Amino acid sequence: MDKKTLLKRFGKNVKIERIKKDLTQEQLAEIMNVSQNYVANIEGGKANMSLGKVLELSEHIGTNINTLLNFNTQDD
């Protein structure tokens, strides 16, 4: 798996979990103290989050970090 694919899969996981929690990108951005554009770039596979931010994200949206980092069960 290359970096581009990894970022896209991670972004898709973030979007799925955000929607499950009934949050808009704007609401998630506010919770995370980041811009809505940053959230959009994460979900679009265009930006890379640090592991610390991934952990923070999982805690804020109440999901297991493993769910966000699961890349094996999704299509490219």
Rosetta blueprint (number, residue, H / E / L):
1 M L
2 D L
3 K H
4 K H
5 T H
6 L H
7 L H
8 K H
9 R H
10 F H
11 G H
12 K H
13 N H
14 V H
15 K H
16 I H
17 E H
18 R H
19 I H
20 K H
21 K L
22 D L
23 L L
24 T L
25 Q H
26 E H
27 Q H
28 L H
29 A H
30 E H
31 I H
32 M H
33 N L
34 V L
35 S L
36 Q H
37 N H
38 Y H
39 V H
40 A H
41 N H
42 I H
43 E H
44 G L
45 G L
46 K L
47 A L
48 N L
49 M L
50 S L
51 L H
52 G H
53 K H
54 V H
55 L H
56 E H
57 L H
58 S H
59 E H
60 H H
61 I H
62 G L
63 T L
64 N L
65 I H
66 N H
67 T H
68 L H
69 L L
70 N L
71 F L
72 N L
73 T L
74 Q L
75 D L
76 D L
